[in-house]
Amino acid sequence: MALRYSTNGERYDFPPFAGPPPIRYVLASSPRCGSNMLARALWHTGVAGFPEDYLADAHVLDYFERWGFDADDPDGLPAAHVRALMRCRTSPNGVFGIKVHAGHLAALEVDPHELLCGPRYIHMVRRDRLRQAISYTVAEQTGVWIVDGTHLPTGRPSSTPRYDPDGIRRHLRMLDHDAATWARYFDRHRITPHVVVYEDLLAKYEDGVRGCLAFLDVEVPERIPAPGIARQADETTSRWVARFLDEAASSERNLLLS
């Protein structure tokens, strides 16, 4: 069976876990906020499950093929999918996590809060919205969303990125919409998430991961392993930031720099 993501294969499963995991959490994110880095970091600790985009279409298809799900009971498929995931993606200490982008919430047939019976939430955010929007633009142009030479083939760009100020503004609007979506979601469910800021995680990586584990009430290992993925920002990002700010109207520039 050819998987879309090799990490959805059995070799990356934890030992079978019986019953519902006592600790469940959602890594609430938006594109290019650093959520892949945090997800891999938590996974490599061995005590925080393996939070992936399990509700996104490509992942769902991988697992449905693994388990042979059919559409005899379409209404029950999301719950069956999550129960099967909990058996193989819950770490031995009883922790299960999923990653959800704000943009996926509207397309989901069920509310993750109900599906996971009131999970905890780790909210990953990025302080520099312009760099996030530029990273989003570049990833969309090149098709390279994660650089992981350990568990996935190293991504090769499908095209050379080209400076696109309209595309950057479009992604800035999308990210603003994502932030508002999570704010409404947390308010509706009366959730106070544990917030992780990407720039702070880069500056104090081990402290950031330990903070997440403490929030999940799990024993923190002595050693915090590296996440196993590479940062994708380069000189192109810095050039685009400088050019965008130089060409932007003063009101837009002040808003981005505030």
C-alpha positions in Angstrom: 0.0 0.0 0.0 1.5 3.4 -1.1 0.9 5.9 1.7 0.7 9.6 1.0 2.7 10.2 4.2 5.1 7.4 5.3 4.6 8.4 9.0 1.0 7.1 8.7 2.4 3.6 8.4 2.4 0.9 11.1 6.2 1.3 11.7 5.4 4.7 13.4 2.6 3.3 15.6 2.9 3.0 19.4 2.1 -0.3 21.0 -1.7 -1.0 21.0 -3.5 1.1 23.6 -6.6 -0.4 25.2 -9.5 1.9 25.9 -9.9 5.7 25.6 -6.7 7.6 26.4 -7.0 9.6 29.6 -5.1 12.6 28.2 -6.3 14.0 24.8 -5.2 17.3 23.2 -5.5 19.3 20.1 -2.5 21.2 18.6 -4.5 24.2 17.3 -2.6 25.9 14.5 -2.5 27.8 11.3 -0.3 27.2 8.3 3.4 28.1 8.7 3.2 28.9 12.4 5.7 26.2 13.4 3.2 23.6 14.3 5.1 20.8 12.4 8.1 21.6 14.4 6.2 21.4 17.7 4.3 18.3 16.7 7.5 16.4 15.9 9.1 17.7 19.0 6.3 16.3 21.2 6.2 13.0 19.3 10.0 12.5 19.8 9.6 12.8 23.6 7.7 9.5 23.5 5.2 10.8 26.1 2.9 13.1 24.1 1.4 10.9 21.4 2.0 11.8 17.8 -0.1 14.9 17.0 -0.6 14.9 13.2 -3.3 16.3 10.8 -5.3 13.1 11.2 -8.6 14.8 10.2 -7.2 16.3 7.0 -8.2 14.5 3.8 -4.8 13.0 2.8 -4.3 11.5 6.2 -7.8 10.2 6.4 -7.4 8.4 3.1 -4.1 6.8 4.3 -5.8 5.4 7.4 -9.0 4.3 5.7 -6.8 2.3 3.3 -4.9 0.8 6.3 -8.1 -0.2 8.1 -10.4 -0.9 5.1 -13.1 1.5 6.2 -16.1 1.7 3.9 -19.0 4.1 3.7 -21.8 1.8 5.1 -22.1 4.2 8.1 -20.8 7.6 6.9 -22.1 9.3 10.0 -20.1 7.0 12.2 -16.8 7.2 10.3 -15.2 10.2 12.1 -15.7 8.5 15.5 -14.5 5.1 14.2 -11.4 6.8 12.6 -10.5 8.4 15.9 -11.1 5.3 18.0 -8.8 3.4 15.6 -6.2 6.1 15.8 -6.3 6.1 19.6 -5.4 2.4 19.6 -2.2 3.0 17.6 -1.2 6.6 18.1 -1.6 6.9 21.9 1.7 6.9 23.6 2.2 4.2 26.3 1.5 6.7 29.1 -2.0 7.4 27.7 -1.6 10.6 25.7 -3.3 11.1 22.3 -3.0 14.3 20.2 -4.1 15.6 16.9 -3.2 18.7 15.0 -5.9 20.9 13.5 -5.5 24.0 11.3 -8.2 26.7 11.7 -9.0 26.5 8.0 -10.0 22.8 8.4 -12.5 23.4 11.2 -15.3 24.5 8.9 -14.9 21.5 6.6 -14.9 18.9 9.4 -18.1 17.0 9.8 -17.7 16.9 13.6 -16.4 19.3 16.2 -13.0 18.1 17.5 -14.0 19.2 21.0 -16.9 16.8 20.9 -15.1 14.1 19.0 -12.3 14.0 21.6 -14.6 14.5 24.6 -13.3 17.9 25.8 -9.6 17.7 25.0 -6.9 20.1 26.2 -5.6 22.7 23.6 -2.1 23.8 22.8 -2.3 26.9 20.6 0.7 27.5 18.3 1.0 31.1 17.1 3.6 33.1 15.3 4.4 36.7 16.3 5.8 37.8 13.0 2.7 37.7 10.7 4.6 39.0 7.7 7.2 36.2 7.8 4.4 33.7 8.3 2.5 35.0 5.3 5.7 34.9 3.2 6.4 31.4 4.2 2.8 30.5 3.4 3.2 32.0 -0.1 6.5 30.3 -0.8 5.2 26.9 0.4 2.1 27.3 -1.8 4.2 28.2 -4.9 6.8 25.4 -4.4 4.7 22.7 -2.9 7.3 22.1 -0.1 5.5 22.3 3.3 7.9 20.4 5.5 11.6 19.6 5.2 12.1 16.2 6.9 14.9 14.1 5.7 14.5 11.6 8.5 11.0 10.3 8.2 9.8 11.7 4.9 11.7 12.2 1.6 13.3 15.6 1.4 10.9 17.9 -0.4 12.0 19.2 -3.8 10.4 22.5 -5.0 8.1 22.1 -7.9 8.9 25.7 -9.0 11.1 28.6 -8.1 9.4 31.0 -5.7 8.6 34.4 -7.2 7.9 37.6 -5.2 4.1 38.2 -5.1 2.9 41.0 -2.9 -0.7 40.3 -3.7 -0.2 36.7 -2.7 1.4 37.8 0.6 -1.5 40.2 1.3 -3.9 37.4 0.6 -2.2 35.1 3.0 -2.0 37.8 5.6 -5.8 38.1 5.4 -6.1 34.3 5.6 -4.0 34.2 8.7 -6.0 37.0 10.3 -9.2 34.9 9.6 -7.5 31.9 11.2 -6.7 33.8 14.3 -10.3 35.0 14.6 -11.6 31.5 14.0 -9.6 30.0 16.9 -10.5 33.0 19.1 -14.2 32.3 18.5 -13.8 28.6 18.9 -12.0 28.9 22.3 -14.6 31.4 23.4 -17.5 29.2 22.4 -16.1 26.2 24.3 -14.8 28.3 27.2 -11.3 27.1 26.6 -8.1 28.6 27.9 -5.4 27.1 25.7 -1.7 26.7 26.5 -0.1 29.2 24.0 3.2 28.5 22.4 4.8 31.3 20.4 7.0 30.1 17.5 9.7 32.7 18.0 9.9 31.9 21.7 10.1 28.2 20.9 13.1 28.9 18.6 14.8 30.9 21.3 14.2 28.4 24.1 13.3 25.2 22.5 13.6 22.8 25.4 11.8 25.1 27.8 8.9 25.4 25.2 8.6 21.6 24.9 8.8 21.1 28.6 6.1 23.7 29.1 3.7 21.8 26.8 4.4 18.5 28.6 3.8 20.1 32.0 0.5 21.5 30.6 -0.5 17.9 29.6 0.4 16.7 33.2 2.9 14.1 32.0 6.3 13.3 33.4 8.9 15.4 31.6 11.9 13.3 30.3 15.4 14.4 31.3 16.4 14.9 27.6 14.3 16.8 25.1 15.2 15.5 21.6 15.4 17.6 18.5 12.3 17.9 16.4 13.9 16.3 13.3 12.8 18.9 10.8 14.6 21.9 9.3 13.6 25.5 9.3 12.8 26.7 5.8 13.4 30.5 6.1 16.4 31.7 4.1 17.8 34.8 2.5 14.8 34.9 0.1 12.4 35.4 3.1 14.5 38.3 4.4 14.7 39.9 1.0 10.9 39.6 0.6 10.3 41.1 4.0 12.5 44.1 3.3 10.9 44.6 -0.2 7.3 44.3 1.1 7.8 46.7 3.9 9.6 49.1 1.6 6.8 49.1 -0.9 3.9 49.0 1.6 1.9 52.1 2.5 2.8 53.6 5.9 -0.4 52.5 7.5 0.1 48.9 6.4 3.8 49.0 7.4 3.0 50.4 10.9 0.3 47.7 11.4 2.8 44.9 10.6 5.5 46.3 12.7 3.3 47.1 15.7 
